[in-house]
């Protein structure tokens, strides 16, 4: 799966269900994704939006997610 700034978090979680728990390793602020409000946001959030909320560059988020995916295999 190609991951870009427009990739929706929900699509990533659908492809890699374990990522929901592991995404916290990318940024502590992503802990909120396991809350009821986070579950609603997850359906709409893109990598670009996650970048704005976390203060991380989108490219850094993409790179860290790719690392998690590679290391999970």
N, C-alpha and C positions, 0 to 999 in steps of 0.2 A: 504494500500500500504506500503510495506517495503521500508524504505529509507536507502541506504548505500552510501559509498563513490563513488560508480560507478553509482549511480542514476543520470540520466540526468535531468537538470532543466526543459527542455521542457516537459518531462513526468510528472513532478510534476505540472507544469502549466496546462497541459492538464487535469489532474485529479482534480486540485483545481484552477480554473481560477482566483479566487480572490487573490490568493497568489502572483500574479505578482505585485500587488500594496502593499501588506503587507510585502514582503520580505525585504523592506528597514528597517523594525523594527529589523531585524536580524543584519544588518550591513549597515551603511550609504553608503559604497562603492557600494552597490547593486542598488543605484539610477540609475546608468548607464544602467541598464537592460531595462529601459524605453526609451533609446535613439535608433536611427536607428542602430548603431553599436551593441548595447546591444541586440537588437532583433536577429541579425545574430548570435551573440555569444551564445544566449540562447539555440539555437538548438543543440549546440555541448557541452556546458559546463556541467561538472559533479560536484558533491559536492566536490570532491577532487580538481578540478581546481578552484572552487569558494574559497576553503580554501587557496590555494596558492595566489590568487589575493587579498584576503581580509586580510590575515595575521591571520585569526581565525583557530582554530583546526577544522577539519572536523566533529569530534564528537560534538563540540559545535554548529556548523551550523545545524547539524541533530537534535540536541536537541531543538534548538530554533524553527526550522521549525515544529517539532512535537508539540511544545507548541502552535504555531499559529493555527495549524490544530485542536488541542483539544479545544482551546478557541473559535474557529470560529463556532463550532457546536451549 
